[in-house]
Amino acid sequence: MSGRSVVRRLIVASLVLLPVLAAPVTSAATLDVRPTFLQLLPGQKVGVLYLVNQDDAPHTYQIKSFTWKPSGTEQVQEPTDAVIANPAIIVLAPKQTQIVRYGLRSGQSTVPEQAFRIIIDEVPQEAAPPGSGLNVLLRISLPLFVRNVTQPPPPQLAVTWTEAAQTFHVQVANRGPYTTRVVEAKVVGEGVPAGLDLAQLHYVLPGGATDFSFKLPTAWVPRHASVLLTTDGGDLTLPLGAGG
């Protein structure tokens, strides 16, 4: 993913969507961000991020950093000053490119991996034009990993399952010290119903887990089934553990 650009739009103030549905919507900015997967590896103190304003109008952005930790199958983000982004406030003229440098404030890490999210928020204009309607702002969230190895070892994952109300849940737990990116998950084996696959990017943080849910036409108990995972560390085929 590191070579691809990303454009994501976030509609803010969603609580007022219903009373203003008839109002015109102001378009969000279009921002080209490269890369979209950030790392600081051994010996690398500073990383570089490129922001390109694709619009014909100027836009202002603010960059903030958050720690990124697991909490069961959920993920928690909290503001942090451990990561420095320079500049943190950016005013981009039309078609302008801005280089942003980022790094750890301490300059070093004593653990195998630290995970952060770098959030790029569009700053609203102080005075919106009359009749501009609903304000739509852009937000981009980028993963940042600070690691003590250039190439992490193979993922250490385990899977279990539960079934309730014709919904089959597969939980993937990370027992290793490094985050694993799961690009695709598919249940394979004896008597597996059709459609038990999911092509969507998931990050499984160390000590955490993520759930994949599949709707079933009828209740199903796996027999000699496995989960085929496509990850950034290679393909893995893991037997389904005991059901919960």
RAQUI-V588122 format. One record per backbone hydrogen bond with DSSP energy under -1.0 kcal/mol. NH is the residue of the N-H (numbers start at 1). CO is the residue of the C=O. If there is no record, write none. Layout:
# RAQUI-V588122
nh = (NH:NH)
co = (CO:CO)
This chain:
# RAQUI-V588122
nh = (4:10:16:17:21:23:26:32:34:38:40:44:47:49:50:51:52:53:54:59:61:62:63:64:66:67:68:69:71:74:76:78:80:84:86:90:92:95:96:98:100:101:102:103:105:114:116:117:118:119:120:121:122:123:132:134:140:142:144:145:146:147:148:158:160:162:164:167:168:169:170:171:172:173:174:175:180:182:183:184:185:186:187:188:192:197:198:202:204:207:208:209:210:212:214:216:226:227:228:229:230:231:232:234:236:238:240:241:244)
co = (1:137:13:14:18:20:134:52:50:143:145:41:102:100:34:98:32:96:30:92:90:121:88:119:117:78:115:76:74:71:69:67:65:103:101:61:59:53:93:51:49:86:47:84:82:146:144:66:142:64:140:62:138:60:129:24:120:118:116:38:114:40:112:173:171:169:167:164:214:162:212:160:210:158:208:156:204:202:230:230:198:228:196:226:189:195:185:182:180:174:205:72:172:170:168:166:188:238:186:236:184:234:181:231:229:227:225:159:161)
